[in-house]
Amino acid sequence: MATIKAASEADVIDAVAAARDKRRTLEIIGGGTRRGFGAQVEADDVLDISGISGIVKYEPEELILKVRAGTKVSEINAVLSEKNQRLGFEPSDWAALYGTTPGITTIGGALSADANGAAAVRFGRARDSLLGYRAVNSFAKAYRAGSDVVKNVTGFDLPKLVCGAMGTLGVLTEVTLRVFPRPQHVWSLAIYDVMAERALNLMREVLASGISPTALTFVPGHDDASSGIATIRIEGSSASIARKREMLRAMVGRGSLTDVPNGDAVLARTSSAAVMAQAEDNVWRVQLPATEAMALIAAWKPKRWLADWGGAALWMLDVESEDAVARHALVAKHGGHARLVRGSDAARQFAFPPMSEQERALSLSVKAAFDSLGLFNPGRMGL
């Protein structure tokens, strides 16, 4: 197996052309921090695009950022913070779960894995931030999809298609992202020793109010999973923060709100399930209607769980022996879908929900349109 390092889109085109001619498959990596996600890739060679990095264009006034796909998320965050701006989906770094180096995840990898963080509860998921991209398909042709502006309603919305596709549709080389303002005043507040059901109900109430939270998480206690810590992040002007704190106090009632130092770091650990990293068990990411969260938890009986987005996203720590297919069926029964983010090789074969015959036929036709020879990340998504 050879590792091919690409430093430009032209290098990617050459690598794909050679793979096409020789009928050799490629595993595409950036920071390499998510290689444990999805089924194992059995490729002939590795195509490393981490060298395709750097900011192409940044227009703070227009809230538009264009970067090469191998650019580290940490570097992007540093540039945006200078203008008090942020990535709306607040990419989640799963390095702790896989025992890889933190802070090196790339923007291309975050988009491909649909790795959404806490702020997605307010600003939307990765697919809502990706406006356009450049990529290389299996014909060794570079193409462009989407737009460089926020308002774009023409043609097929291909950017949404590549989010979560795990690199199976082609090699991303450049992405255009919508970014969001971030006020200088940011406050994270915690409610301690709150019952789980009460916490999730409260967070839904906060989400429906005019508070506009940018994070809503809940971490059950180790000894008593029926209660734990709810954390709420609010942002705005000084006057806005004061108003939102008073609204929160009224909602909490007899409970108390406590300031959380380094709130962003605390929330990042929750929304990336870093607190589950040391457990040697399967780790699932579930998205579902928030109203179904407690019912699913009661039926699943996980060893441990965490809630993000007010309960609309859950992390579940599961024993290795549990049937992955049965877990998918259980989540579907509650109106959601699950992805196995970390697990054994055997369990990883069922990382994504099973598809009906119609869904599989559609997925295969989409795959064929972008990668007719099956060159890219073969097997990762079970296709």
Secondary structure, DSSP 8 states (H G I E B T S, - for coil): --EEE-SSHHHHHHHHHHHHHHT--EEEESS-TTTTSSS----SEEEE-TTS-SEEEEEGGGTEEEEETT-BHHHHHHHHHTTTEEETT-----HHHHT--TT--BHHHHHHTT---TTHHHH--HHHHEEEEEEE-TTS-EEEEE-SSS---SS--HHHHHTTSTT-S-EEEEEEEEEEE--SEEEEEEEEEEEHHHHHHHHHHHHHTT---SEEEEEE-SS-TTEEEEEEEEEE-HHHHHHHHHHHHHHHTTS--EE-TTHHHHHHHHHTTGGGTTS-SEEEEEE--GGGHHHHHHHH--SEEEEEGGGTEEEEEE-TTS-HHHHHHHHHHTT-EEEEEE--HHHHTT-S----HHHHHHHHHHHHHH-TT--BSTTTT--
